Amino acid sequence: MKLIGTYFSPFSRRVAAALIALGIPYEHDDLNGYKDPERARQLNPVGKVPVLVLDSGEHLIDSAVILDYLDELVGTQRSLVPTAGEARRAMLQLAAISTTIYEQTTARDFEARRTQDCIQPNLIERYRLQTIGGLQALDAASSLQGLIRKAPLNLATISAVVAFEYAQMLHPDLDAAAIAPSLARVVLDLGNEPAFQQTRP
């Protein structure tokens, strides 16, 4: 199978990290949808990455859909998300918080790049506070007993590590480690894990 999407996209990166964590071999096509929007639209009607091309030729779009397929592929004993119940809901909610951090971190970056007369400081502050709130929520789940932990890797941990490093990369002024010290320790512990080391942009 082939994963299409730059690792600068946290959505693509979390899929790549999941593939590596699950031991699923794949080819990587480093497409950046912002730099080549025409090709991105040929692969996905809304021009976004990631896209996973299966060996059958089927195209899967959206990281949540792709990750659900990967869990189906490996079966319940190895899946990244529990199959049912409160544990499944908790895992998916933490993953949703992480993807919101991806979105709001990107939105803040785009807003800050506007010309000075077009920047809306209230929006930048809103995105900043949403990112902080998300990091704090992930931090609360980062403990030996929490769902975000060093081992075994699961969807919450993969998504949270990617969120932390993405926020840190785009907005170092945020000081993610001070906001989420427990999560920062998990990120540090997993720094050399192939799922993250091999996908770090």
N, CA, C and O atoms as a DFTB+ gen file, in Angstrom:
804 C
 N C O
     1  1       0.837      -1.191       0.000
     2  2       0.000       0.000       0.000
     3  2       0.874       1.243       0.000
     4  3       2.059       1.192       0.328
     5  1       0.264       2.360      -0.375
     6  2       1.015       3.614      -0.459
     7  2       0.299       4.698       0.341
     8  3      -0.905       4.909       0.194
     9  1       1.067       5.381       1.189
    10  2       0.545       6.521       1.938
    11  2       0.976       7.791       1.225
    12  3       2.165       8.029       1.017
    13  1       0.000       8.600       0.855
    14  2       0.272       9.857       0.168
    15  2       0.001      11.003       1.132
    16  3      -1.108      11.152       1.646
    17  1       1.032      11.810       1.367
    18  2       0.876      12.961       2.250
    19  2       2.150      13.265       3.008
    20  3       2.764      12.372       3.592
    21  1       2.545      14.523       2.998
    22  2       3.745      14.943       3.704
    23  2       3.614      14.724       5.204
    24  3       2.525      14.841       5.765
    25  1       4.729      14.404       5.845
    26  2       4.727      14.248       7.295
    27  2       4.615      15.597       8.004
    28  3       4.435      15.637       9.221
    29  1       4.719      16.700       7.262
    30  2       4.439      18.004       7.858
    31  2       2.955      18.122       8.207
    32  3       2.574      18.916       9.067
    33  1       2.125      17.330       7.537
    34  2       0.713      17.250       7.914
    35  2       0.591      16.313       9.107
    36  3       0.943      15.138       8.995
    37  1       0.103      16.797      10.246
    38  2      -0.029      15.902      11.401
    39  2      -1.016      14.772      11.143
    40  3      -0.906      13.701      11.740
    41  1      -1.974      15.003      10.262
    42  2      -2.928      13.950       9.924
    43  2      -2.228      12.816       9.173
    44  3      -2.467      11.641       9.449
    45  1      -1.367      13.176       8.227
    46  2      -0.587      12.158       7.516
    47  2       0.395      11.478       8.458
    48  3       0.591      10.264       8.405
    49  1       1.008      12.280       9.317
    50  2       2.021      11.715      10.202
    51  2       1.420      10.700      11.167
    52  3       2.045       9.675      11.443
    53  1       0.224      10.961      11.685
    54  2      -0.326       9.996      12.642
    55  2      -0.689       8.682      11.953
    56  3      -0.618       7.617      12.567
    57  1      -1.078       8.754      10.677
    58  2      -1.331       7.519       9.930
    59  2      -0.023       6.762       9.721
    60  3       0.029       5.546       9.907
    61  1       1.035       7.480       9.333
    62  2       2.332       6.832       9.135
    63  2       2.830       6.199      10.428
    64  3       3.342       5.080      10.420
    65  1       2.679       6.918      11.540
    66  2       3.104       6.380      12.836
    67  2       2.324       5.117      13.178
    68  3       2.885       4.166      13.722
    69  1       1.040       5.106      12.864
    70  2       0.219       3.922      13.123
    71  2       0.663       2.750      12.254
    72  3       0.747       1.620      12.735
    73  1       0.944       3.007      10.992
    74  2       1.414       1.945      10.099
    75  2       2.698       1.313      10.636
    76  3       2.840       0.091      10.651
    77  1       3.624       2.156      11.074
    78  2       4.895       1.652      11.597
    79  2       4.673       0.902      12.909
    80  3       5.240      -0.171      13.118
    81  1       3.852       1.465      13.789
    82  2       3.580       0.816      15.075
    83  2       2.947      -0.559      14.887
    84  3       3.200      -1.479      15.664
    85  1       2.129      -0.690      13.858
    86  2       1.453      -1.962      13.594
    87  2       2.282      -2.906      12.726
    88  3       1.876      -4.040      12.470
    89  1       3.446      -2.434      12.276
    90  2       4.311      -3.279      11.463
    91  2       3.793      -3.512      10.060
    92  3       4.054      -4.557       9.466
    93  1       3.059      -2.544       9.525
    94  2       2.495      -2.667       8.176
    95  2       3.403      -1.920       7.194
    96  3       3.533      -0.701       7.295
    97  1       4.026      -2.616       6.258
    98  2       4.908      -1.935       5.297
    99  2       4.109      -1.060       4.332
   100  3       2.975      -1.379       3.975
   101  1       4.719       0.038       3.922
   102  2       4.040       0.944       2.990
   103  2       5.064       1.766       2.233
   104  3       6.182       1.977       2.703
   105  1       4.671       2.227       1.058
   106  2       5.443       3.223       0.324
   107  2       4.962       4.602       0.768
   108  3       3.820       4.767       1.198
   109  1       5.849       5.585       0.658
   110  2       5.453       6.937       1.050
   111  2       5.642       7.906      -0.102
   112  3       6.713       7.972      -0.705
   113  1       4.599       8.653      -0.400
   114  2       4.617       9.718      -1.402
   115  2       4.447      11.030      -0.646
   116  3       3.397      11.271      -0.049
   117  1       5.467      11.874      -0.668
   118  2       5.537      13.072       0.178
   119  2       4.760      14.256      -0.415
   120  3       5.290      15.364      -0.506
   121  1       3.526      14.024      -0.810
   122  2       2.723      15.087      -1.425
   123  2       2.308      16.127      -0.391
   124  3       1.800      15.791       0.678
   125  1       2.531      17.390      -0.727
   126  2       2.045      18.508       0.074
   127  2       0.885      19.144      -0.687
   128  3       1.074      19.715      -1.761
   129  1      -0.312      19.038      -0.121
   130  2      -1.501      19.531      -0.809
   131  2      -1.519      21.029      -1.024
   132  3      -2.203      21.514      -1.925
   133  1      -0.776      21.778      -0.208
   134  2      -0.707      23.225      -0.390
   135  2       0.222      23.588      -1.546
   136  3      -0.003      24.573      -2.248
   137  1       1.270      22.782      -1.738
   138  2       2.229      23.066      -2.802
   139  2       1.781      22.506      -4.147
   140  3       2.149      23.036      -5.195
   141  1       0.989      21.438      -4.122
   142  2       0.503      20.831      -5.363
   143  2      -0.992      20.531      -5.216
   144  3      -1.395      19.368      -5.171
   145  1      -1.811      21.588      -5.141
   146  2      -3.246      21.384      -4.900
   147  2      -3.955      20.638      -6.021
   148  3      -4.926      19.924      -5.770
   149  1      -3.483      20.796      -7.256
   150  2      -4.141      20.121      -8.381
   151  2      -4.023      18.604      -8.244
   152  3      -5.003      17.879      -8.415
   153  1      -2.820      18.135      -7.934
   154  2      -2.643      16.687      -7.761
   155  2      -3.411      16.191      -6.542
   156  3      -3.984      15.101      -6.565
   157  1      -3.422      16.988      -5.481
   158  2      -4.157      16.595      -4.276
   159  2      -5.642      16.429      -4.582
   160  3      -6.280      15.511      -4.067
   161  1      -6.200      17.312      -5.418
   162  2      -7.623      17.211      -5.771
   163  2      -7.899      15.998      -6.658
   164  3      -9.003      15.454      -6.643
   165  1      -6.904      15.579      -7.424
   166  2      -7.073      14.376      -8.245
   167  2      -7.202      13.127      -7.371
   168  3      -7.854      12.155      -7.751
   169  1      -6.576      13.170      -6.208
   170  2      -6.582      12.023      -5.301
   171  2      -7.722      12.074      -4.292
   172  3      -8.200      11.039      -3.828
   173  1      -8.148      13.282      -3.959
   174  2      -9.172      13.494      -2.938
   175  2     -10.013      14.686      -3.393
   176  3      -9.455      15.750      -3.659
   177  1     -11.326      14.546      -3.489
   178  2     -12.163      15.636      -4.004
   179  2     -11.960      16.967      -3.295
   180  3     -12.137      18.024      -3.901
   181  1     -11.586      16.929      -2.005
   182  2     -11.388      18.179      -1.270
   183  2      -9.914      18.571      -1.182
   184  3      -9.564      19.525      -0.486
   185  1      -9.055      17.841      -1.884
   186  2      -7.663      18.242      -2.019
   187  2      -6.834      18.160      -0.756
   188  3      -5.912      18.953      -0.564
   189  1      -7.153      17.201       0.114
   190  2      -6.425      17.080       1.381
   191  2      -5.676      15.753       1.455
   192  3      -6.044      14.772       0.809
   193  1      -4.620      15.750       2.259
   194  2      -3.919      14.513       2.589
   195  2      -4.201      14.213       4.061
   196  3      -4.511      15.119       4.836
   197  1      -4.092      12.924       4.447
   198  2      -3.513      11.797       3.715
   199  2      -4.527      11.072       2.832
   200  3      -5.743      11.192       2.984
   201  1      -3.951      10.313       1.898
   202  2      -4.695       9.346       1.097
   203  2      -3.934       8.033       1.202
   204  3      -2.714       8.006       1.040
   205  1      -4.638       6.960       1.468
   206  2      -4.007       5.639       1.501
   207  2      -4.506       4.856       0.299
   208  3      -5.706       4.630       0.140
   209  1      -3.561       4.442      -0.551
   210  2      -3.897       3.647      -1.730
   211  2      -3.649       2.183      -1.396
   212  3      -2.513       1.780      -1.142
   213  1      -4.705       1.397      -1.397
   214  2      -4.585      -0.022      -1.073
   215  2      -4.033      -0.796      -2.269
   216  3      -4.047      -0.304      -3.398
   217  1      -3.556      -1.992      -2.014
   218  2      -3.001      -2.815      -3.086
   219  2      -4.052      -3.116      -4.154
   220  3      -3.713      -3.372      -5.310
   221  1      -5.322      -3.084      -3.767
   222  2      -6.415      -3.321      -4.715
   223  2      -6.658      -2.123      -5.624
   224  3      -7.373      -2.225      -6.621
   225  1      -6.054      -0.977      -5.273
   226  2      -6.285       0.253      -6.021
   227  2      -7.289       1.178      -5.356
   228  3      -7.437       2.331      -5.761
   229  1      -7.978       0.682      -4.338
   230  2      -8.943       1.516      -3.617
   231  2      -8.223       2.654      -2.899
   232  3      -7.146       2.461      -2.335
   233  1      -8.832       3.845      -2.926
   234  2      -8.284       5.015      -2.249
   235  2      -9.102       5.303      -0.989
   236  3     -10.328       5.403      -1.046
   237  1      -8.418       5.435       0.143
   238  2      -9.071       5.842       1.383
   239  2      -8.613       7.251       1.723
   240  3      -7.419       7.548       1.677
   241  1      -9.563       8.122       2.065
   242  2      -9.226       9.495       2.427
   243  2      -9.662       9.768       3.863
   244  3     -10.578       9.130       4.381
   245  1      -8.993      10.724       4.492
   246  2      -9.240      11.149       5.867
   247  2      -8.549      10.190       6.839
   248  3      -8.720       8.973       6.767
   249  1      -7.771      10.770       7.742
   250  2      -6.971       9.936       8.645
   251  2      -7.834       9.042       9.529
   252  3      -7.443       7.910       9.817
   253  1      -9.000       9.521       9.967
   254  2      -9.855       8.703      10.832
   255  2     -10.353       7.461      10.097
   256  3     -10.402       6.372      10.669
   257  1     -10.720       7.629       8.836
   258  2     -11.178       6.498       8.022
   259  2     -10.035       5.508       7.809
   260  3     -10.221       4.296       7.918
   261  1      -8.856       6.036       7.506
   262  2      -7.694       5.173       7.270
   263  2      -7.334       4.394       8.534
   264  3      -7.067       3.195       8.470
   265  1      -7.327       5.065       9.670
   266  2      -6.977       4.399      10.926
   267  2      -8.002       3.331      11.294
   268  3      -7.645       2.284      11.835
   269  1      -9.257       3.590      11.005
   270  2     -10.293       2.583      11.248
   271  2     -10.044       1.353      10.379
   272  3     -10.216       0.220      10.828
   273  1      -9.639       1.585       9.132
   274  2      -9.324       0.470       8.234
   275  2      -8.132      -0.330       8.761
   276  3      -8.143      -1.560       8.711
   277  1      -7.111       0.355       9.264
   278  2      -5.932      -0.348       9.775
   279  2      -6.296      -1.240      10.960
   280  3      -5.787      -2.355      11.077
   281  1      -7.166      -0.758      11.829
   282  2      -7.623      -1.586      12.948
   283  2      -8.372      -2.819      12.446
   284  3      -8.202      -3.919      12.971
   285  1      -9.191      -2.623      11.440
   286  2      -9.913      -3.753      10.839
   287  2      -8.931      -4.754      10.235
   288  3      -9.128      -5.966      10.321
   289  1      -7.871      -4.227       9.625
   290  2      -6.883      -5.071       8.949
   291  2      -6.123      -5.956       9.935
   292  3      -5.898      -7.134       9.661
   293  1      -5.727      -5.398      11.079
   294  2      -4.896      -6.164      12.021
   295  2      -5.711      -6.995      13.003
   296  3      -5.174      -7.911      13.625
   297  1      -6.992      -6.692      13.152
   298  2      -7.835      -7.469      14.051
   299  2      -7.860      -6.923      15.469
   300  3      -7.051      -6.071      15.837
   301  1      -8.789      -7.420      16.249
   302  2      -9.053      -6.851      17.573
   303  2      -7.902      -7.018      18.556
   304  3      -7.751      -6.198      19.462
   305  1      -7.087      -8.057      18.400
   306  2      -5.993      -8.279      19.349
   307  2      -4.879      -7.248      19.208
   308  3      -4.137      -7.011      20.161
   309  1      -4.750      -6.630      18.031
   310  2      -3.665      -5.674      17.789
   311  2      -4.174      -4.269      17.492
   312  3      -3.371      -3.365      17.264
   313  1      -5.460      -4.070      17.489
   314  2      -6.021      -2.778      17.085
   315  2      -5.583      -1.658      18.020
   316  3      -5.301      -1.887      19.197
   317  1      -5.531      -0.456      17.484
   318  2      -5.096       0.722      18.239
   319  2      -6.205       1.305      19.103
   320  3      -5.947       2.121      19.988
   321  1      -7.441       0.885      18.843
   322  2      -8.603       1.390      19.577
   323  2      -9.427       0.197      20.058
   324  3      -9.658      -0.734      19.287
   325  1      -9.875       0.204      21.314
   326  2     -10.761      -0.871      21.779
   327  2     -12.002      -0.962      20.895
   328  3     -12.420       0.025      20.289
   329  1     -12.574      -2.137      20.830
   330  2     -13.680      -2.349      19.898
   331  2     -15.004      -1.757      20.364
   332  3     -15.870      -1.465      19.539
   333  1     -15.177      -1.573      21.671
   334  2     -16.467      -1.082      22.163
   335  2     -16.331      -0.549      23.578
   336  3     -15.304      -0.725      24.233
   337  1     -17.391       0.109      24.036
   338  2     -17.483       0.495      25.435
   339  2     -16.833       1.821      25.790
   340  3     -16.435       2.599      24.923
   341  1     -16.737       2.055      27.099
   342  2     -16.215       3.316      27.616
   343  2     -14.767       3.553      27.192
   344  3     -14.385       4.681      26.881
   345  1     -13.960       2.483      27.179
   346  2     -12.550       2.629      26.796
   347  2     -12.427       3.112      25.353
   348  3     -11.564       3.931      25.038
   349  1     -13.292       2.602      24.481
   350  2     -13.267       3.046      23.084
   351  2     -13.647       4.523      22.978
   352  3     -12.996       5.294      22.273
   353  1     -14.706       4.903      23.686
   354  2     -15.147       6.300      23.625
   355  2     -14.074       7.239      24.166
   356  3     -13.834       8.305      23.598
   357  1     -13.434       6.848      25.255
   358  2     -12.380       7.684      25.841
   359  2     -11.205       7.833      24.882
   360  3     -10.647       8.920      24.737
   361  1     -10.832       6.736      24.229
   362  2      -9.721       6.761      23.277
   363  2     -10.034       7.680      22.100
   364  3      -9.195       8.483      21.691
   365  1     -11.236       7.561      21.562
   366  2     -11.618       8.370      20.408
   367  2     -11.739       9.850      20.777
   368  3     -11.432      10.722      19.963
   369  1     -12.185      10.131      21.997
   370  2     -12.292      11.532      22.421
   371  2     -10.912      12.174      22.548
   372  3     -10.729      13.328      22.162
   373  1      -9.944      11.438      23.085
   374  2      -8.584      11.974      23.180
   375  2      -7.989      12.189      21.795
   376  3      -7.302      13.182      21.555
   377  1      -8.253      11.262      20.891
   378  2      -7.777      11.429      19.517
   379  2      -8.425      12.652      18.870
   380  3      -7.778      13.373      18.110
   381  1      -9.707      12.884      19.172
   382  2     -10.408      14.051      18.623
   383  2      -9.827      15.353      19.170
   384  3      -9.722      16.340      18.441
   385  1      -9.452      15.360      20.443
   386  2      -8.801      16.546      21.017
   387  2      -7.487      16.810      20.288
   388  3      -7.161      17.957      19.980
   389  1      -6.738      15.749      20.016
   390  2      -5.463      15.908      19.307
   391  2      -5.670      16.486      17.915
   392  3      -4.935      17.384      17.504
   393  1      -6.660      15.983      17.184
   394  2      -6.866      16.496      15.828
   395  2      -7.359      17.937      15.849
   396  3      -7.097      18.694      14.913
   397  1      -8.068      18.325      16.905
   398  2      -8.447      19.734      17.039
   399  2      -7.207      20.598      17.258
   400  3      -7.128      21.713      16.745
   401  1      -6.250      20.090      18.012
   402  2      -4.979      20.811      18.176
   403  2      -4.296      20.969      16.822
   404  3      -3.766      22.038      16.516
   405  1      -4.304      19.909      16.007
   406  2      -3.720      20.028      14.660
   407  2      -4.368      21.201      13.915
   408  3      -3.686      22.054      13.347
   409  1      -5.701      21.216      13.935
   410  2      -6.450      22.208      13.158
   411  2      -6.228      23.627      13.670
   412  3      -6.000      24.546      12.883
   413  1      -6.294      23.807      14.989
   414  2      -6.193      25.156      15.531
   415  2      -4.755      25.674      15.505
   416  3      -4.530      26.877      15.379
   417  1      -3.796      24.777      15.622
   418  2      -2.392      25.176      15.488
   419  2      -2.130      25.667      14.068
   420  3      -1.454      26.675      13.864
   421  1      -2.668      24.948      13.093
   422  2      -2.529      25.359      11.689
   423  2      -3.251      26.672      11.436
   424  3      -2.721      27.559      10.767
   425  1      -4.461      26.797      11.969
   426  2      -5.244      28.021      11.759
   427  2      -4.526      29.238      12.337
   428  3      -4.508      30.305      11.724
   429  1      -3.936      29.071      13.515
   430  2      -3.198      30.182      14.130
   431  2      -1.996      30.570      13.268
   432  3      -1.696      31.752      13.102
   433  1      -1.319      29.572      12.728
   434  2      -0.157      29.839      11.879
   435  2      -0.571      30.599      10.624
   436  3       0.092      31.560      10.233
   437  1      -1.666      30.172       9.989
   438  2      -2.136      30.843       8.778
   439  2      -2.569      32.279       9.072
   440  3      -2.273      33.195       8.304
   441  1      -3.266      32.465      10.184
   442  2      -3.735      33.809      10.529
   443  2      -2.554      34.746      10.786
   444  3      -2.585      35.915      10.402
   445  1      -1.517      34.225      11.437
   446  2      -0.342      35.047      11.750
   447  2       0.449      35.419      10.499
   448  3       1.234      36.366      10.524
   449  1       0.248      34.683       9.402
   450  2       0.973      34.954       8.159
   451  2       0.302      36.032       7.304
   452  3       0.870      36.474       6.306
   453  1      -0.892      36.449       7.687
   454  2      -1.575      37.494       6.925
   455  2      -0.793      38.807       6.995
   456  3       0.050      38.996       7.871
   457  1      -1.085      39.695       6.067
   458  2      -0.489      41.023       6.153
   459  2      -0.987      41.706       7.424
   460  3      -2.077      41.410       7.913
   461  1      -0.188      42.609       7.946
   462  2      -0.455      43.197       9.256
   463  2      -1.846      43.811       9.346
   464  3      -2.494      43.726      10.389
   465  1      -2.311      44.428       8.262
   466  2      -3.617      45.094       8.300
   467  2      -4.787      44.113       8.239
   468  3      -5.935      44.503       8.452
   469  1      -4.498      42.833       7.947
   470  2      -5.567      41.827       7.851
   471  2      -5.605      40.861       9.033
   472  3      -6.584      40.136       9.211
   473  1      -4.552      40.847       9.836
   474  2      -4.501      39.926      10.977
   475  2      -5.606      40.257      11.974
   476  3      -5.858      41.422      12.279
   477  1      -6.261      39.209      12.475
   478  2      -7.292      39.382      13.502
   479  2      -6.756      38.828      14.829
   480  3      -6.793      37.617      15.049
   481  1      -6.266      39.690      15.700
   482  2      -5.674      39.224      16.969
   483  2      -6.625      38.381      17.811
   484  3      -6.188      37.470      18.513
   485  1      -7.925      38.679      17.745
   486  2      -8.886      37.901      18.538
   487  2      -8.940      36.449      18.076
   488  3      -9.128      35.540      18.886
   489  1      -8.774      36.232      16.762
   490  2      -8.749      34.858      16.253
   491  2      -7.480      34.141      16.688
   492  3      -7.527      32.980      17.094
   493  1      -6.355      34.825      16.606
   494  2      -5.091      34.222      17.033
   495  2      -5.169      33.811      18.498
   496  3      -4.706      32.735      18.873
   497  1      -5.757      34.672      19.321
   498  2      -5.886      34.352      20.744
   499  2      -6.847      33.184      20.959
   500  3      -6.613      32.329      21.814
   501  1      -7.918      33.154      20.189
   502  2      -8.866      32.037      20.311
   503  2      -8.182      30.717      19.976
   504  3      -8.324      29.738      20.709
   505  1      -7.438      30.688      18.866
   506  2      -6.746      29.463      18.468
   507  2      -5.700      29.069      19.517
   508  3      -5.513      27.887      19.805
   509  1      -5.027      30.065      20.077
   510  2      -4.010      29.792      21.102
   511  2      -4.650      29.142      22.329
   512  3      -4.132      28.159      22.859
   513  1      -5.766      29.690      22.772
   514  2      -6.438      29.155      23.958
   515  2      -7.009      27.761      23.699
   516  3      -7.008      26.911      24.589
   517  1      -7.493      27.530      22.483
   518  2      -7.998      26.196      22.149
   519  2      -6.863      25.170      22.170
   520  3      -7.041      24.046      22.639
   521  1      -5.711      25.563      21.665
   522  2      -4.554      24.663      21.675
   523  2      -4.106      24.381      23.104
   524  3      -3.810      23.237      23.450
   525  1      -4.057      25.417      23.928
   526  2      -3.672      25.233      25.331
   527  2      -4.661      24.307      26.036
   528  3      -4.253      23.393      26.754
   529  1      -5.953      24.538      25.836
   530  2      -6.963      23.683      26.458
   531  2      -6.825      22.234      26.032
   532  3      -6.980      21.320      26.841
   533  1      -6.533      22.031      24.752
   534  2      -6.347      20.673      24.255
   535  2      -5.132      20.002      24.864
   536  3      -5.195      18.840      25.267
   537  1      -4.025      20.730      24.933
   538  2      -2.808      20.168      25.526
   539  2      -3.016      19.829      27.000
   540  3      -2.520      18.810      27.480
   541  1      -3.737      20.670      27.709
   542  2      -4.005      20.400      29.124
   543  2      -4.868      19.149      29.292
   544  3      -4.651      18.362      30.214
   545  1      -5.838      18.967      28.408
   546  2      -6.686      17.771      28.476
   547  2      -5.871      16.512      28.183
   548  3      -6.050      15.486      28.840
   549  1      -4.980      16.590      27.201
   550  2      -4.121      15.444      26.894
   551  2      -3.158      15.173      28.039
   552  3      -2.852      14.021      28.345
   553  1      -2.687      16.233      28.665
   554  2      -1.760      16.077      29.791
   555  2      -2.420      15.320      30.940
   556  3      -1.784      14.495      31.597
   557  1      -3.693      15.605      31.174
   558  2      -4.418      14.941      32.260
   559  2      -4.547      13.439      32.019
   560  3      -4.721      12.664      32.959
   561  1      -4.459      13.037      30.748
   562  2      -4.573      11.610      30.408
   563  2      -3.210      10.948      30.233
   564  3      -3.126       9.787      29.833
   565  1      -2.139      11.692      30.536
   566  2      -0.781      11.183      30.327
   567  2      -0.170      10.752      31.654
   568  3       0.460      11.550      32.348
   569  1      -0.359       9.503      31.991
   570  2       0.182       8.964      33.237
   571  2       0.294       7.459      33.101
   572  3      -0.119       6.886      32.093
   573  1       0.855       6.820      34.121
   574  2       0.974       5.361      34.082
   575  2      -0.393       4.703      33.980
   576  3      -0.533       3.642      33.371
   577  1      -1.405       5.333      34.579
   578  2      -2.750       4.777      34.546
   579  2      -3.585       5.340      33.399
   580  3      -4.652       4.811      33.089
   581  1      -3.107       6.408      32.772
   582  2      -3.879       7.061      31.721
   583  2      -3.763       6.345      30.384
   584  3      -2.967       5.420      30.224
   585  1      -4.567       6.789      29.432
   586  2      -4.557       6.167      28.108
   587  2      -3.364       6.603      27.271
   588  3      -2.952       5.897      26.351
   589  1      -2.802       7.785      27.595
   590  2      -1.636       8.273      26.856
   591  2      -0.398       7.870      27.642
   592  3      -0.108       8.442      28.692
   593  1       0.326       6.890      27.132
   594  2       1.448       6.324      27.877
   595  2       2.457       5.723      26.907
   596  3       2.211       5.616      25.706
   597  1       3.601       5.334      27.465
   598  2       4.697       4.851      26.627
   599  2       4.354       3.556      25.905
   600  3       4.678       3.400      24.728
   601  1       3.709       2.635      26.589
   602  2       3.413       1.339      25.973
   603  2       2.151       0.755      26.592
   604  3       1.872       0.997      27.766
   605  1       1.391      -0.006      25.827
   606  2       1.554      -0.185      24.380
   607  2       1.035       1.037      23.624
   608  3       0.168       1.757      24.120
   609  1       1.562       1.264      22.435
   610  2       1.096       2.396      21.642
   611  2      -0.362       2.190      21.245
   612  3      -0.767       1.094      20.858
   613  1      -1.129       3.248      21.349
   614  2      -2.530       3.208      20.946
   615  2      -2.847       4.496      20.191
   616  3      -1.980       5.354      20.026
   617  1      -4.081       4.626      19.737
   618  2      -4.437       5.796      18.929
   619  2      -4.325       7.095      19.718
   620  3      -3.899       8.114      19.174
   621  1      -4.701       7.069      20.994
   622  2      -4.619       8.282      21.809
   623  2      -3.174       8.748      21.943
   624  3      -2.886       9.937      21.807
   625  1      -2.266       7.813      22.210
   626  2      -0.859       8.172      22.388
   627  2      -0.252       8.674      21.086
   628  3       0.415       9.708      21.071
   629  1      -0.476       7.955      20.001
   630  2       0.070       8.372      18.706
   631  2      -0.427       9.766      18.346
   632  3       0.364      10.629      17.964
   633  1      -1.723       9.988      18.464
   634  2      -2.302      11.283      18.092
   635  2      -1.793      12.400      18.991
   636  3      -1.559      13.515      18.525
   637  1      -1.620      12.107      20.285
   638  2      -1.174      13.123      21.240
   639  2       0.288      13.500      21.035
   640  3       0.637      14.679      21.101
   641  1       1.140      12.520      20.787
   642  2       2.558      12.817      20.542
   643  2       2.695      13.696      19.301
   644  3       3.455      14.664      19.297
   645  1       1.963      13.354      18.262
   646  2       1.996      14.154      17.034
   647  2       1.476      15.568      17.312
   648  3       2.040      16.539      16.808
   649  1       0.414      15.695      18.101
   650  2      -0.139      17.012      18.434
   651  2       0.870      17.858      19.197
   652  3       1.061      19.034      18.889
   653  1       1.514      17.260      20.188
   654  2       2.493      17.982      21.009
   655  2       3.644      18.484      20.140
   656  3       4.015      19.655      20.213
   657  1       4.206      17.599      19.321
   658  2       5.361      17.993      18.506
   659  2       4.970      18.996      17.427
   660  3       5.771      19.857      17.064
   661  1       3.755      18.894      16.917
   662  2       3.289      19.842      15.897
   663  2       3.118      21.233      16.502
   664  3       3.558      22.224      15.919
   665  1       2.486      21.309      17.659
   666  2       2.312      22.597      18.332
   667  2       3.664      23.199      18.696
   668  3       3.871      24.406      18.573
   669  1       4.570      22.356      19.139
   670  2       5.913      22.806      19.514
   671  2       6.674      23.331      18.296
   672  3       7.401      24.320      18.392
   673  1       6.503      22.668      17.156
   674  2       7.207      23.054      15.937
   675  2       6.676      24.376      15.374
   676  3       7.459      25.249      15.002
   677  1       5.349      24.526      15.311
   678  2       4.774      25.722      14.703
   679  2       4.755      26.919      15.645
   680  3       4.880      28.061      15.204
   681  1       4.598      26.660      16.950
   682  2       4.460      27.762      17.904
   683  2       5.325      27.528      19.142
   684  3       4.798      27.251      20.220
   685  1       6.643      27.637      19.000
   686  2       7.522      27.422      20.160
   687  2       7.250      28.397      21.301
   688  3       7.575      28.112      22.453
   689  1       6.651      29.555      20.983
   690  2       6.320      30.525      22.027
   691  2       5.274      29.995      23.000
   692  3       5.122      30.515      24.105
   693  1       4.553      28.955      22.580
   694  2       3.497      28.394      23.421
   695  2       4.057      27.648      24.627
   696  3       3.385      27.536      25.652
   697  1       5.289      27.134      24.512
   698  2       5.936      26.356      25.575
   699  2       5.064      25.166      25.977
   700  3       4.574      25.073      27.102
   701  1       4.891      24.262      25.012
   702  2       4.030      23.097      25.218
   703  2       4.474      22.256      26.411
   704  3       3.640      21.678      27.109
   705  1       5.782      22.185      26.648
   706  2       6.286      21.367      27.758
   707  2       5.842      21.913      29.107
   708  3       5.595      21.145      30.036
   709  1       5.740      23.229      29.221
   710  2       5.277      23.831      30.474
   711  2       3.770      23.651      30.647
   712  3       3.282      23.484      31.765
   713  1       3.044      23.686      29.543
   714  2       1.587      23.520      29.593
   715  2       1.214      22.073      29.905
   716  3       0.264      21.812      30.644
   717  1       1.971      21.140      29.336
   718  2       1.634      19.716      29.461
   719  2       2.874      18.911      29.858
   720  3       3.410      18.170      29.033
   721  1       3.341      19.042      31.106
   722  2       4.591      18.386      31.513
   723  2       4.527      16.859      31.501
   724  3       5.514      16.202      31.170
   725  1       3.382      16.294      31.856
   726  2       3.262      14.826      31.840
   727  2       3.295      14.302      30.410
   728  3       3.942      13.296      30.121
   729  1       2.598      14.990      29.525
   730  2       2.631      14.613      28.111
   731  2       4.036      14.796      27.554
   732  3       4.496      13.984      26.752
   733  1       4.720      15.857      27.971
   734  2       6.089      16.098      27.506
   735  2       7.004      14.934      27.870
   736  3       7.885      14.569      27.092
   737  1       6.798      14.351      29.048
   738  2       7.619      13.200      29.456
   739  2       7.332      11.983      28.584
   740  3       8.246      11.240      28.226
   741  1       6.062      11.780      28.245
   742  2       5.707      10.671      27.352
   743  2       6.363      10.879      25.991
   744  3       6.921       9.945      25.414
   745  1       6.295      12.103      25.482
   746  2       6.904      12.426      24.187
   747  2       8.407      12.169      24.227
   748  3       8.970      11.610      23.286
   749  1       9.049      12.574      25.310
   750  2      10.489      12.359      25.459
   751  2      10.816      10.869      25.507
   752  3      11.762      10.415      24.863
   753  1      10.036      10.117      26.265
   754  2      10.261       8.671      26.382
   755  2      10.110       7.959      25.039
   756  3      10.773       6.956      24.777
   757  1       9.229       8.491      24.197
   758  2       8.946       7.846      22.909
   759  2       9.739       8.459      21.755
   760  3       9.513       8.122      20.593
   761  1      10.664       9.355      22.079
   762  2      11.377      10.091      21.043
   763  2      12.102       9.229      20.031
   764  3      12.177       9.583      18.855
   765  1      12.642       8.089      20.478
   766  2      13.384       7.209      19.573
   767  2      12.551       6.046      19.059
   768  3      13.063       5.170      18.361
   769  1      11.276       6.035      19.400
   770  2      10.383       4.995      18.886
   771  2      10.271       5.156      17.365
   772  3      10.012       6.260      16.885
   773  1      10.464       4.063      16.594
   774  2      10.428       4.183      15.129
   775  2       9.196       4.900      14.588
   776  3       9.290       5.646      13.614
   777  1       8.045       4.678      15.212
   778  2       6.814       5.312      14.728
   779  2       6.925       6.831      14.695
   780  3       6.305       7.481      13.854
   781  1       7.705       7.393      15.598
   782  2       7.855       8.849      15.657
   783  2       9.170       9.315      15.042
   784  3       9.207      10.324      14.337
   785  1      10.234       8.589      15.305
   786  2      11.538       8.980      14.771
   787  2      11.541       8.974      13.244
   788  3      12.104       9.873      12.619
   789  1      10.919       7.972      12.648
   790  2      10.938       7.832      11.193
   791  2       9.938       8.737      10.484
   792  3       9.964       8.847       9.258
   793  1       9.059       9.384      11.240
   794  2       8.046      10.242      10.614
   795  2       8.205      11.708      10.992
   796  3       7.401      12.546      10.586
   797  1       9.230      12.018      11.761
   798  2       9.407      13.401      12.225
   799  2       9.778      14.299      11.049
   800  3      10.762      14.027      10.362
   801  1       9.010      15.369      10.800
   802  2       9.310      16.239       9.647
   803  2      10.557      17.091       9.868
   804  3      10.937      17.869       8.992
